[in-house]
Structures are given as structure tokens and as C-alpha cells.
Amino acid sequence: MPDLDIAARYAAALYEASAAENAADRVAEDLLLLRDLWEREPDLGLFMTHPLIPVAQKESVLQQTLGEVVHPLTLRTLVLMAGNGRGRFVPHLASLFFRAAEERGKLVYVRLRTARPLEPAQLETIKARLARVLGQEVALEPEEAPELLAGVELEVRGRKLLFSARGRLALLAQKLKGEKG
């Protein structure tokens, strides 16, 4: 999707700048927070994308609301994106940021889908085990997916690993269809 190519450039530039300042972990946390805020607060998306709200006003509101919460690089990127009419890409920055880090060999980006939300301690345990198995730092992006019914799905380096009831049912259905044909 060409639009996400634009977002990927912002994410890659933000990764490079944050890595140079040894702030990549902090910025990654900021981006996950922003993605969650975007999903929970529809007004944020409307505000960031509304063409009639002046950039100076967006900058002021972002500074007042997020200035003490996010890293200055994150804030500058948000202001830049709002000013360039790219606010709609904010919810995509986290995953694109992780992909930029992965492309540079700094970590392995893992998307973890679970039927129910996991506790922070559980996420840390999973992250530590994956890092040990993969032999590299892991950026874990959890996602709640009730349609899985039970279990987890992992996406690592473009491959999906299905450990869910839904995945097992899909494999069973595939086998049954293959036996009939």
C-alpha cells in the first residue's frame, strides 16, 4: 500500500534518530501508547487529521497533552506529521518502527495475538523466552483477538505460527477438504 510507504519513511527516520540517542526503547513504548490512545479516543484521530485545525494549534495541544509523557523525538514526529497532513498514519507507526529496527538487525519483531489480554508479567516471560530461542532482542507487539477462542498466534519474520483453537480448527477443516477431493 503506497500510503504506508510514507508512514514507513517517518517510522524509519524516527527509529534512526531514536537509536542515535539511545532512546529507541522509550520511543517504541510511546508509539504503542499512541496506537492504544488512537483506538480508545476517536477524537485524537479527528484532531490529528482535521484540515481546518491550524498546525500551530495542533502543536500546542500535542505539547500540552503529551509533552511530559512522550520522548521529545516522538513529540516532534507527531507535530511534523500533523503539519504535513500525515496524521492518519500515527496508528501505524509502532509496527513500522519495529520493522525498521528489524531490518537493521537490531531486534526481531513479533506480533503476538491472544484470545484474552495477558498480564505484563506474562508478556515479559514470553518476550524473554522468544529472545532466548531466537538469539536476539525481541519487540513484542501484543494484540487481543477474541476470535482465536483460545491459545495464541505468533507472527515472526513474516511467518505465522498458530497455537490457537481457531488455527487448529482451520487445519482440521483443510485436511477434511483434502480428503474429500
Kinemage of the C-alpha trace (Angstrom):
@kinemage 1
@onewidth
@group {chain A} dominant
@subgroup {mainchain}
@vectorlist {calphas} color= white
{ca met a 1} P 0.000 0.000 0.000
{ca pro a 2} L 1.680 3.247 -1.153
{ca asp a 3} L 0.288 5.283 1.736
{ca leu a 4} L 2.044 3.075 4.245
{ca asp a 5} L 5.290 3.649 2.360
{ca ile a 6} L 5.033 7.256 3.516
{ca ala a 7} L 4.374 6.143 7.083
{ca ala a 8} L 7.310 3.709 6.860
{ca arg a 9} L 9.629 6.609 5.990
{ca tyr a 10} L 8.530 8.511 9.088
{ca ala a 11} L 8.954 5.374 11.220
{ca ala a 12} L 12.417 4.623 9.788
{ca ala a 13} L 13.582 8.195 10.350
{ca leu a 14} L 12.215 8.121 13.890
{ca tyr a 15} L 13.962 4.812 14.523
{ca glu a 16} L 17.299 6.145 13.244
{ca ala a 17} L 17.045 9.317 15.336
{ca ser a 18} L 15.962 7.468 18.483
{ca ala a 19} L 18.666 4.808 18.074
{ca ala a 20} L 21.278 7.567 17.737
{ca glu a 21} L 20.087 8.998 21.069
{ca asn a 22} L 19.810 5.564 22.740
{ca ala a 23} L 16.082 6.191 23.083
{ca ala a 24} L 14.630 3.545 20.745
{ca asp a 25} L 13.032 1.543 23.576
{ca arg a 26} L 11.392 4.637 25.028
{ca val a 27} L 10.103 5.796 21.628
{ca ala a 28} L 8.759 2.300 20.915
{ca glu a 29} L 6.783 2.454 24.182
{ca asp a 30} L 5.491 5.894 23.176
{ca leu a 31} L 4.309 4.592 19.823
{ca leu a 32} L 2.465 1.680 21.409
{ca leu a 33} L 0.823 4.117 23.811
{ca leu a 34} L -0.197 6.382 20.930
{ca arg a 35} L -1.655 3.474 18.982
{ca asp a 36} L -3.713 2.463 22.017
{ca leu a 37} L -4.849 6.064 22.526
{ca trp a 38} L -5.808 6.306 18.845
{ca glu a 39} L -8.011 3.214 19.214
{ca arg a 40} L -9.601 4.293 22.502
{ca glu a 41} L -10.022 8.009 21.748
{ca pro a 42} L -11.526 8.606 18.293
{ca asp a 43} L -11.238 12.366 18.862
{ca leu a 44} L -7.445 12.070 18.666
{ca gly a 45} L -7.658 10.817 15.095
{ca leu a 46} L -10.166 13.509 14.179
{ca phe a 47} L -7.951 16.172 15.712
{ca met a 48} L -4.758 14.980 14.010
{ca thr a 49} L -6.378 14.714 10.590
{ca his a 50} L -8.764 17.682 10.544
{ca pro a 51} L -7.646 20.052 7.780
{ca leu a 52} L -9.238 23.142 9.341
{ca ile a 53} L -7.346 22.948 12.635
{ca pro a 54} L -4.206 25.082 12.230
{ca val a 55} L -0.870 23.306 12.655
{ca ala a 56} L 0.131 25.750 15.415
{ca gln a 57} L -2.957 24.742 17.395
{ca lys a 58} L -2.219 21.037 16.876
{ca glu a 59} L 1.362 21.599 18.025
{ca ser a 60} L 0.197 23.480 21.107
{ca val a 61} L -2.340 20.817 22.095
{ca leu a 62} L 0.136 17.991 21.480
{ca gln a 63} L 2.756 19.794 23.584
{ca gln a 64} L 0.301 20.405 26.422
{ca thr a 65} L -1.133 16.884 26.471
{ca leu a 66} L 1.863 14.738 25.558
{ca gly a 67} L 4.897 16.939 26.225
{ca glu a 68} L 5.561 15.438 29.648
{ca val a 69} L 4.516 11.920 28.619
{ca val a 70} L 6.409 11.060 25.420
{ca his a 71} L 10.028 11.440 24.355
{ca pro a 72} L 10.798 14.733 22.540
{ca leu a 73} L 11.556 12.817 19.315
{ca thr a 74} L 8.118 11.227 19.431
{ca leu a 75} L 6.501 14.601 20.007
{ca arg a 76} L 8.453 16.249 17.172
{ca thr a 77} L 7.453 13.451 14.820
{ca leu a 78} L 3.782 13.854 15.734
{ca val a 79} L 3.947 17.605 15.149
{ca leu a 80} L 5.737 17.079 11.837
{ca met a 81} L 3.187 14.521 10.696
{ca ala a 82} L 0.277 16.745 11.714
{ca gly a 83} L 1.854 19.687 9.901
{ca asn a 84} L 2.374 17.659 6.737
{ca gly a 85} L -1.142 16.279 6.699
{ca arg a 86} L 0.077 12.796 7.656
{ca gly a 87} L -1.741 12.410 10.974
{ca arg a 88} L -3.717 9.437 9.673
{ca phe a 89} L -0.514 7.359 9.782
{ca val a 90} L 0.040 7.693 13.534
{ca pro a 91} L -1.571 4.347 14.467
{ca his a 92} L 0.748 2.543 12.019
{ca leu a 93} L 3.979 3.995 13.401
{ca ala a 94} L 4.546 1.373 16.119
{ca ser a 95} L 4.583 -1.678 13.870
{ca leu a 96} L 6.538 0.178 11.160
{ca phe a 97} L 9.054 1.376 13.776
{ca phe a 98} L 9.600 -2.233 14.892
{ca arg a 99} L 10.006 -3.344 11.282
{ca ala a 100} L 12.612 -0.607 10.718
{ca ala a 101} L 14.570 -1.889 13.724
{ca glu a 102} L 14.250 -5.465 12.484
{ca glu a 103} L 15.510 -4.518 9.014
{ca arg a 104} L 18.621 -3.082 10.632
{ca gly a 105} L 19.208 -6.335 12.515
{ca lys a 106} L 18.621 -4.756 15.925
{ca leu a 107} L 15.755 -6.973 17.008
{ca val a 108} L 13.115 -9.448 15.937
{ca tyr a 109} L 9.609 -8.058 15.636
{ca val a 110} L 6.995 -10.499 16.935
{ca arg a 111} L 3.278 -9.942 16.733
{ca leu a 112} L 1.501 -11.906 19.456
{ca arg a 113} L -2.241 -12.415 19.104
{ca thr a 114} L -4.100 -13.873 22.075
{ca ala a 115} L -7.738 -14.661 22.726
{ca arg a 116} L -7.584 -12.754 26.012
{ca pro a 117} L -5.328 -9.963 27.254
{ca leu a 118} L -2.170 -11.086 29.010
{ca glu a 119} L -0.728 -9.632 32.180
{ca pro a 120} L 2.508 -7.595 31.878
{ca ala a 121} L 4.442 -10.339 33.695
{ca gln a 122} L 3.185 -12.937 31.212
{ca leu a 123} L 4.218 -10.725 28.290
{ca glu a 124} L 7.693 -10.276 29.774
{ca thr a 125} L 8.062 -14.042 30.230
{ca ile a 126} L 7.038 -14.679 26.613
{ca lys a 127} L 9.365 -11.938 25.380
{ca ala a 128} L 12.310 -13.342 27.360
{ca arg a 129} L 11.706 -16.887 26.101
{ca leu a 130} L 11.392 -15.741 22.498
{ca ala a 131} L 14.609 -13.736 22.827
{ca arg a 132} L 16.388 -16.808 24.171
{ca val a 133} L 15.054 -19.048 21.368
{ca leu a 134} L 15.677 -16.503 18.599
{ca gly a 135} L 19.027 -15.362 19.994
{ca gln a 136} L 18.141 -11.707 19.545
{ca glu a 137} L 16.248 -8.940 21.307
{ca val a 138} L 12.508 -9.152 20.689
{ca ala a 139} L 9.979 -6.377 20.161
{ca leu a 140} L 6.704 -7.949 21.203
{ca glu a 141} L 3.510 -6.395 19.908
{ca pro a 142} L 0.542 -7.930 21.725
{ca glu a 143} L -2.916 -7.857 20.192
{ca glu a 144} L -6.157 -9.121 21.670
{ca ala a 145} L -8.021 -11.321 19.181
{ca pro a 146} L -11.111 -12.917 20.776
{ca glu a 147} L -11.869 -14.769 17.534
{ca leu a 148} L -8.959 -17.126 18.347
{ca leu a 149} L -11.144 -18.710 21.046
{ca ala a 150} L -8.096 -19.961 22.971
{ca gly a 151} L -4.332 -20.058 22.550
{ca val a 152} L -2.010 -17.748 20.622
{ca glu a 153} L -0.803 -16.862 17.163
{ca leu a 154} L 2.728 -15.591 16.607
{ca glu a 155} L 3.948 -13.780 13.531
{ca val a 156} L 7.731 -13.845 13.306
{ca arg a 157} L 9.735 -12.743 10.268
{ca gly a 158} L 6.686 -12.979 8.044
{ca arg a 159} L 5.683 -16.444 9.210
{ca lys a 160} L 2.611 -17.257 11.244
{ca leu a 161} L 2.747 -19.867 13.961
{ca leu a 162} L -0.721 -20.989 15.006
{ca phe a 163} L -1.207 -22.289 18.515
{ca ser a 164} L -4.888 -21.429 18.781
{ca ala a 165} L -8.168 -23.293 18.715
{ca arg a 166} L -9.086 -21.339 15.606
{ca gly a 167} L -5.846 -22.319 13.895
{ca arg a 168} L -6.261 -25.970 14.759
{ca leu a 169} L -9.864 -25.964 13.541
{ca ala a 170} L -8.742 -24.349 10.273
{ca leu a 171} L -6.067 -27.042 9.784
{ca leu a 172} L -8.600 -29.769 10.523
{ca ala a 173} L -11.039 -28.275 8.013
{ca gln a 174} L -8.262 -28.098 5.418
{ca lys a 175} L -7.379 -31.761 5.970
{ca leu a 176} L -11.015 -32.799 5.729
{ca lys a 177} L -11.470 -30.897 2.470
{ca gly a 178} L -8.303 -32.501 1.114
{ca glu a 179} L -9.579 -35.996 1.958
{ca lys a 180} L -12.843 -35.386 0.095
{ca gly a 181} L -11.151 -34.018 -3.045
